[in-house]
Amino acid sequence: MNLTYQILKNHLVEGELTAGREISIRIDHTLTQDSTGTMAYLQFEAMGVPRVKTELSVAYIDHNTIQSGFENADDHRYLETVTKKHGVRLSKPGNGVCHQVHLERFAIPGKTLLGSDSHTPTAGGLGMLAIGAGGLDVAVAMTGGAYSIPCPSVTNIRLTGKLSRGVAAKDVILEVLRIVTVKGGVGKVMEYTGEGVKSLSVPERATIANMGAELGATTSIFPADENARAFMKVQGREKDYVEMLPTADAAYDETIEIDLSALAPMVALPHMPDNVQTVEETGAVKVDQVCIGSCTNSSYLDMMRVAKILKGRTMHPDVSLVIAPGSRQVLGMLAANGALNDMIQAGARIAETACGFCIGMGQSPRTNAVSLRTNNRNFFGRSGTKSAGVYLVSCETAAASALTGVLTDPRTLDTDLTVEMPESFLYNDNLIIPPAPEGNDVEVVRGPNIKPFPQAEALPESLKGKALLKMEDNITTDHIMPSDSKLLPFRSNIPKLSEYCLTPVDKTFPARARAAGGGFLLAGHNYGQGSSREHAALVPLYLKIRGVIAKSFARIHKDNLINNGILPLTFKNEADYDRFDVDDEIELPDIRKKVADGVSVIPVRNVIKGFTCDTVMELSPRQQAMILAGGLINKIKSEQ
């Protein structure tokens, strides 16, 4: 049995391990961050469960760390008190990025982790089945509820050989993205095997697992072998180590072979992570900004290789260089061994151990800039500057380019990039706050920026409304609900966010949606790719969007739509997409009866143009009940 199915089997609550069939699994750990976490805990409170029922739940504050007004600080106070009351550990601002810290301090091979962040699969680098989901799914898991997904197929990424000097784990996942594309991993788990895996450290494996999210994959996972044991030992957690390996005769649905020794430094060009070619093919593009860090590339090993490249040198005068270590542990070790000073003397600005530039929270580049970044996404406008071009590269390529001022192959530098794993990490968990003992009376503090989350109404007998917007392929959650330094402080204020919903596509959309009293959205392939942010469903719900008709959906966003009672319909014949226009009147007659009867082919009538086309909405019985009730919260309340 492959490693993925071993863990699924050990956690199976309902269903059978047949690809495509819905299964429900028990969740051991949950993870939230402050951008999505505030809403998740509001939803948890609405369920009336006094104490979390998982083995471990951790709330991280790592996104909204810039306190330019009261909003972020108020949300943090809410998180501090609600976690203390309900049995959740809290990682305070400055302790680090959730995925880096969870990998260092909490991840356990063979366990399941559900996180309200799409890059939760980072922990797959340590043999954990770690899945990103919407905040509501995580809230349900904290109540002890199972997590339900279509059973994934498993792709074997078989690695051979060994990385050459100057070629990094980031180049491995960029090569996988080049092969698979941003939608090629939907419904799949990427399981890494082969002799090449043995040459990769846990932080390198975590980088690859992290960006499996960009494939649209359910998750990615590496075996827990002696390298995993060594990592956990230097973190003082060897007692938690469990060997997790696929069996010798493990079966897979497909296999992709990658020879690590044949890889070269890679780059993802604007504006999509799968727009990949080699650094050599791209050429000496002039660089204005270099940002090193994020949950993808901010480990101790990453930072030490950067320090080696920068030591005794000075960055190019035309380049702005920013470095953000991923955790307080990493930052402290760099300060202790002098590497931080090497970075500073080279001209780097040291940013807080937080998500920062990756999510557009500061460090927006200048107009028309070329920004080299080691984070995981380069979607249009995500940096905060719409005219900028963001290129995704490894830490080694980023540091080398910061010195030369142009995109540079790090293999051209005469630098020893060998970094050994330290004998022990300088871990200190004093910024991870334990909850109050059970039964203690803790007052939950809510600031004025925290508003109630919207809830859908039960599905009516029929639906009718205008097509309010028609969109192309690969519309991301950044398009649906922009997330930059101006809007992130309002993650707990859905009415405020609604003023900006889908404005990167059409600035008039919020006003038109309100004037029409809601309606439908039309979209191309891979609608809702990117971050797990549930706000991309909650805000359209607030604007009374009742359905999205698309060519295909990203996994997490489709689940979030269903969780909130919004119909996810796919064109049975993709050519029908071209027959619809904005302002067409759309009707779904007898939709409630069709959902209740489990009908998967749903006729959609275009009243204006006088035709009907078929769409597909395949729902499990559990999802049917959610849609009928008007979302998961309504369903849970009806069962109490």
Secondary structure, 3 states (H helix, E strand, C coil): CCHHHHHHHHHEEECCCCCCCEEEECCCEEEEEHHHHHHHHHHHHHCCCCCCCCCEEEEECCCCCCCCCHHHHHHHHHHHHHHHHHCCEEECCCCECHHHHHHHHCCCCCCEEEECCCCHHHHHHHCCEEEECCHHHHHHHHCCCCEEEECCEEEEEEEECCCCCCCCHHHHHHHHHHHHCCCCCECEEEEEECHHHHHCCHHHHHHHHHHHHHHCECEEECCECHHHHHHHHHCCCHHHCCCECCCCCCCCCEEEEEEHHHCCCEEECCCCCCCEEEHHHHCCCECCEEEEECCCCCCHHHHHHHHHHHCCCCCCCCCEEEEECCEHHHHHHHHHHCHHHHHHHCCCEECCCCCHHHHCCCCCCCCCCEEEECCCCCCCCCCCCCCCEEEECCHHHHHHHHHHCECCCHHHCCCCCCCCCCCCCCCCCCCEECCCCCCCCCCCCCCCCCCCCCCCCCCCCCEEEEEEEECCCCCEHHHHCCCCCCCHHHCCCHHHHHHHCCCCCCCCHHHHHHHHCCEEEEECCCECECCCCCHHHHHHHHCCEEEEEECCECHHHHHHHHHCCCEEEEECCHHHHHHCCCCCEEEECCHHHHHHCCCCEEEEEECCCCEEEEEECCCCHHHHHHHHHCCHHHHHHHHC
